[in-house]
Amino acid sequence: MPLLKKHTLRLGEQLVHMGLPEPDGAESSEEESFNSTPNVSPVEMLYTEPVEPAEPLVSEAEREQLIQNILQEGKAQADAAAAEIKQKAEEEARQIIDAAEHKARELLEKEIAKGVEEGRQKIYEQLKGHIAEAQNVLRQANAQKNTIIKSAVPEVMKLSTRIAAQVVRNELAQSQDIVMDIVKDAIEKISDNEQVVIKVAAQDLQTVRNEKDLIIDLVEAKNLSIVPDKHCAEGGCLIETKLGFIDAKVVTKLDMIQTALLGVYQEEKVKRETALKEAVERGEEVDLAAEEQKDIEELMQVTSLEEIREQEKKMLEEQQEKAKAEGGVEGAPEL
C-alpha cells in the first residue's frame, strides 16, 4: 500500500487543474440514484422532449490528458509491484542455484576422492532438480507480474476518478462562479418553463439566488424556485419541471466518466481474448506467453477520445430509454 499511496499523490498533482469535482459527502451521494423520478403524475410525464447534450466539463485536450495520466499511472504502479516480485524471485533462484552448486562441489570432491563414478551421476541429478526448481520460481514470478498489471488498470482508473473529484472539490471551494456555470448549462436543456425548481447544495444556495433574475431571463420561467437539497453536493444541481428533471450533480458526471473509462477497457480486453481464442480454434500456433504479454501492453495503451465518446453515447442512450420506460424524464445526466 505505501507504493500505491506514493503514486496516488503524484497523480493528484497532475490532475490539479482538470476540473472534475467530488463534493463533500460524496460517499453518500454516490450511493443515491441520479435518475429518481420526482413525484409527478404519470399523465404529466408521458412526453419527453429530446435534450441536447451538455458541453463537457473539461476540454478534449484535458480529458485526453486525464486518460493518459490514469493509464500511465496504472502501468507505473503495476510495473513497480511486478519488478519487486521478480527481484525477490530472482534472489530466491540465485540462492537455490548457489546452494546447489556449493553442495555439488562438496559432493564432487568427495566422489572424486573415492573415484566412484556413481557419485558424479548423483551430483548431476541433484543439480538438475535444483535448476528446474529455480526456473519454475522465475516462471511463477512472471505470471504474477502479468496478473498484477491486468488487475491494476481498472483499480487505478477508479482511484484516479476519486482523486480528480477531490481536486475539483478544492477548486469549487475557491470559486463560487463554477456552480452558476453548471446551473446555466443545465437550465438551457429544459423545455417546460411553466414551473421550474432548482435544487442546489446549502453552500451554493445564496450564490444561485443572487442570480435569480438572470436565470429567469435565460429560461423565461413563469414560476421559478431555488431551494436547498441535501442530496445535492457543492457545485451540482437538480432541476425539476412538470415534465421531469435534469440531473447535473457533479457526482453523477464523475460516475459516468469512470463508467465510460472502465467500459472501454473491458471492451478492449474482450476483443483480445476473443481473437486469441479464435486463433487457437483455427489451429494456428500461438505462443500463449508472448500473446499474453502483447495483450497487457495493448491494454495499457491510452484509449482514444473517440472510444470514450462512443461509450458515453451508448450509456446515455440506455439511460434515456430506461427513463422513458419508467414514466418520462426531462433529460438524462450529461457529461
Beta strands, then each sheet from edge to edge (+ up, - down):
strand 1: 196-200
strand 2: 224-228
strand 3: 237-241
strand 4: 244-247
sheet 1: 2+ 1+ 3- 4+
end
